[in-house]
Amino acid sequence: MISTFALQCSAHRAALGRVNNRRIAEVKHASTVPGDPELRLHAIVRFKTSFEHPPSSNYGAASKPVVIEEVVMTKMGCCWEVMGYEIN
C-alpha cells in the first residue's frame, strides 16, 4: 500500500525527474516544529539534491543545479512518521 506521503511526494517531484545525487547536508533535532503544537521529538533532515530536470527559480533565472530537500519527521510512540517535505 502506498502512503499518502509517498503519493504527495511523487506528485510534487514528478517534473524534476530522477535524482542524480543526494547528500545529507544537515540534521537538527527539535521538541517543537511549526504546525505541531505538541511537545515531542522531531528530526529535520536537509539534503543537497540534484535532479535530472532541475527546478528554475521563480524569477525566470537559470535553473538551480542543486536544491535543498527538507524532510520533517516526528517520533510517534515507537516509530518515526514523516510530517512534511519541501524543496527550496
Protein Blocks (a to p, Z undefined) as FASTA:
>chain_A
ZZfklmmmmmmmmmnopafbdcdfbdcddfbdehiabgcdddddddddddfbdcddfkop
acdfbdcdddddddehjbccdfbdcdZZ
